[in-house]
């Protein structure tokens, strides 16, 4: 039986999407199991109280430092030499200080949206007797140890950029930049396994995907590190010097200032953004083929269930 050109393209797209998602799934599983095993291995050598054990699991970044190596091994083994070259290639387009902080401001705009969404989500789950407070703390809390700071602020962002804006993005780039950015951002958000953090990670994933393809992955890495380390941990540590009320006021004022600047930037460049999207937007057929892959549906359901376990009963 002969297939038309479009049929062959559709078959190849489905195969490539399934393969790319399967590899990122293996990465996720290897990462989580490596972190878990290394946690028990570290605790096995020590005799700690139950409180100390709980504190270790909640705050130590040491297991994740081990998991980063195991996870990246899976990704690098599955990256072709051509893909590695594309991933780490420098772009002719340069990032100025103005461009970098414009992108930071746009990320802060998404934080305003996150604040409104988290309040709405909390209200909705309260109606069925649950709370997402712990997931909000997990999404916005500062690192409590040096090892967690190193992971969350530096090594985590580097690893996630190589996985999602490297392997996954480059695996799907041949089907269009818009398609690759949307799908990689979806998986990036999904793997955060947190109802509060997932939408924010998806939006940030869209921004980082654009940055990686336009300016190079080193800039998406630096932007990711700046978001986690500076806007996240360092900012939280500074606010610890103030009372809770003062910290909330300072935090809200700065987020709103940055967010409003981001809105102004988006409005000013709205035509360029619209034109870029028109030139790079994926077709409905491509997205349908991608999001109806059995492996993607299965992973989405599993992550949804995992996220549900993070909700607390009121």
C-alpha positions in Angstrom: 0.0 0.0 0.0 1.4 3.4 -1.0 1.1 6.4 1.2 0.7 10.0 0.2 3.4 12.4 1.2 1.3 13.9 4.0 0.6 10.4 5.4 4.4 9.7 5.5 5.0 13.0 7.2 2.3 12.3 9.8 3.7 8.9 10.5 7.3 10.3 10.9 6.0 13.1 13.2 4.1 10.6 15.4 7.2 8.4 15.6 9.5 11.3 16.4 7.2 12.8 19.0 6.7 9.4 20.7 10.4 8.7 20.7 11.4 12.1 22.1 8.8 11.9 24.8 9.8 8.4 25.7 13.4 9.4 26.2 12.4 12.4 28.4 10.2 10.0 30.4 13.1 7.7 30.9 15.2 10.7 32.0 12.4 11.6 34.5 12.2 8.1 35.9 16.0 7.7 36.1 16.3 11.1 37.8 13.7 10.4 40.4 14.9 6.9 41.2 18.5 8.1 41.4 17.5 10.8 43.9 15.5 8.3 46.0 18.2 5.7 46.0 21.0 8.2 46.8 18.8 9.6 49.6 18.5 6.2 51.3 22.2 5.5 50.6 23.3 8.7 52.4 20.9 8.2 55.3 22.0 4.5 55.6 25.4 5.7 56.7 24.0 7.9 59.4 21.8 7.3 62.4 19.4 10.2 62.4 16.2 10.9 64.2 12.9 10.8 62.4 12.8 14.6 62.4 16.3 14.8 60.9 15.3 12.2 58.2 12.2 14.3 57.2 14.3 17.4 57.1 16.8 15.7 54.9 14.2 14.5 52.4 12.6 18.0 52.3 15.6 20.2 52.2 18.8 18.5 51.1 19.9 18.9 47.5 22.6 16.2 47.7 20.4 13.4 46.2 19.5 15.7 43.3 23.1 16.4 42.6 23.6 12.7 42.0 20.4 12.4 40.0 21.5 15.2 37.6 24.5 13.1 36.5 22.3 10.0 36.0 19.6 11.9 34.1 22.0 13.8 31.8 23.7 10.5 31.0 20.3 9.2 29.5 20.0 12.4 27.5 23.5 12.6 26.1 23.4 8.9 25.1 20.4 9.6 23.0 21.6 12.9 21.4 23.2 12.5 18.0 26.4 14.4 17.3 24.4 16.7 15.0 21.9 17.4 17.8 24.6 18.2 20.3 26.2 20.6 17.8 22.8 22.3 17.2 22.0 22.5 20.9 25.2 24.2 22.0 25.8 26.3 18.8 26.2 30.0 19.3 23.7 32.3 17.6 24.5 35.3 15.5 21.9 37.2 17.3 23.3 38.8 20.5 21.6 39.4 23.8 22.1 42.9 25.1 21.5 43.9 28.7 18.2 45.5 27.6 17.0 42.3 25.9 17.9 40.1 28.9 16.1 42.2 31.4 13.2 42.6 29.1 12.8 38.9 29.1 13.2 38.9 32.9 10.3 41.4 33.1 8.1 39.2 30.9 8.8 36.3 33.2 7.7 38.5 36.1 4.5 39.3 34.2 3.8 35.6 34.3 4.3 35.6 38.0 1.4 38.1 38.4 -0.7 35.7 36.4 0.5 32.8 38.6 -0.6 34.7 41.7 -4.1 35.2 40.4 -4.3 31.5 39.2 -3.0 30.1 42.5 -5.6 32.0 44.4 -8.4 30.8 42.1 -7.1 27.2 42.2 -6.9 27.3 46.0 -10.5 28.5 46.1 -11.7 25.7 43.8 -9.9 22.9 45.6 -11.2 24.3 48.9 -14.7 23.6 47.6 -14.0 19.9 47.6 -12.2 19.9 50.9 -8.6 20.2 49.8 -5.8 22.8 49.9 -2.9 23.6 47.6 -0.9 25.6 50.2 1.9 23.1 50.4 2.3 23.0 46.6 2.4 26.9 46.6 5.2 26.8 49.3 7.0 24.2 47.2 6.8 26.4 44.1 7.8 29.7 45.8 9.9 28.6 48.8 13.6 29.3 49.2 16.3 26.7 49.4 17.1 25.8 53.0 20.5 24.3 52.4 23.6 25.1 50.3 23.2 21.8 48.4 19.6 22.6 47.5 20.6 26.2 46.6 23.3 24.7 44.2 20.8 22.3 42.7 17.7 24.6 42.5 19.7 27.7 41.5 22.3 26.4 39.1 22.6 22.7 38.3 18.8 22.1 38.0 18.3 24.9 35.5 21.3 23.7 33.4 20.0 20.2 33.4 16.5 21.2 32.5 17.7 23.4 29.7 19.7 20.6 28.2 16.8 18.2 28.5 13.9 20.4 27.4 15.5 23.2 25.3 18.2 20.9 24.1 17.2 17.3 23.4 13.4 17.7 23.3 13.3 21.0 21.5 15.9 20.0 18.9 14.2 16.7 18.3 11.1 18.4 17.2 12.5 21.6 15.6 12.2 20.2 12.1 8.4 20.4 12.4 8.5 24.1 13.1 9.8 26.3 15.9 6.3 27.0 17.2 5.5 23.3 17.4 8.8 22.4 19.1 8.4 25.3 21.6 4.8 24.4 22.6 5.4 20.7 23.1 8.7 21.1 25.0 7.1 23.8 27.2 4.2 21.4 27.9 6.5 18.6 29.0 8.6 21.0 31.0 5.5 22.2 32.9 4.1 18.7 33.3 7.2 17.3 34.9 7.1 19.8 37.7 4.2 17.6 39.0 2.7 20.5 40.9 -0.7 22.1 40.1 0.6 25.6 41.1 4.0 25.4 39.4 3.0 23.6 36.2 1.2 26.5 34.5 4.0 28.9 35.4 6.6 26.5 34.2 4.7 26.1 30.9 4.7 29.8 30.2 8.4 30.2 31.2 9.1 27.2 29.0 7.6 29.1 26.0 9.9 32.0 26.7 13.0 29.9 27.3 12.2 27.9 24.1 12.1 31.0 22.1 15.3 32.3 23.7 17.1 29.0 23.0 16.2 28.9 19.3 16.8 32.6 18.8 19.8 33.4 20.9 21.2 30.0 21.8 20.9 27.7 24.8 23.5 29.5 26.9 21.1 32.4 27.2 18.1 30.3 28.1 20.4 28.7 30.8 21.4 32.1 32.1 17.8 33.3 32.1 16.7 30.2 33.9 19.4 30.5 36.5 18.6 34.2 37.0 14.9 33.3 37.6 15.7 30.5 40.1 18.7 31.9 41.8 18.2 35.7 41.8 14.4 36.1 41.6 13.9 33.0 43.7 16.4 32.2 46.4 18.5 35.3 46.7 15.4 37.5 46.8 13.8 35.3 49.4 16.9 35.5 51.6 16.9 39.3 51.4 13.2 39.4 52.5 14.0 37.2 55.5 15.5 40.4 57.1 12.0 42.0 57.2 8.8 41.1 59.0 6.3 38.9 57.1 4.1 41.9 56.4 7.0 44.0 55.1 8.3 41.1 53.1 4.9 40.6 51.4 4.6 44.3 50.6 8.2 44.5 49.1 7.7 41.3 47.2 4.3 42.3 45.7 5.6 45.8 44.8 8.7 44.5 43.0 6.8 41.8 41.2 4.1 44.3 40.0 6.7 46.8 38.9 8.6 44.1 36.9 5.3 42.6 35.7 3.9 45.9 34.5 7.2 46.6 32.6 6.8 43.2 31.0 3.2 44.0 29.9 4.4 47.3 28.4 7.2 45.4 26.5 4.8 42.8 25.2 2.4 45.6 24.1 5.2 47.6 22.4 6.4 44.5 20.5 3.0 43.0 19.9 3.2 43.3 16.1 6.6 41.5 16.0 5.3 38.8 18.3 2.2 38.4 16.2 4.2 38.2 13.0 6.7 35.6 14.5 3.8 33.5 15.6 2.1 33.7 12.2 5.3 32.5 10.5 6.0 29.7 13.0 2.7 28.6 14.4 2.0 24.8 14.2 -1.0 23.5 12.4 -3.9 22.1 14.3 -3.2 18.7 12.7 0.3 18.7 14.0 -0.7 19.5 17.5 -3.5 16.9 17.4 -1.1 14.2 16.2 1.3 15.1 19.0 -1.1 15.4 21.9 -3.0 12.2 21.0 0.1 10.0 21.3 -0.7 7.3 23.8 2.5 7.8 25.7 1.8 11.5 26.1 -1.7 10.9 27.3 -0.4 8.2 29.7 2.3 10.4 31.2 -0.2 13.3 31.6 -2.6 11.1 33.5 0.2 9.7 35.7 1.6 13.2 36.5 -2.0 14.4 37.2 -2.4 11.6 39.8 1.0 12.4 41.3 0.1 16.1 41.5 -3.2 15.2 43.3 -1.3 13.4 46.0 0.4 16.8 46.8 -2.9 18.3 47.8 -3.7 18.4 51.5 -7.1 17.6 53.1 -8.5 20.5 55.0 
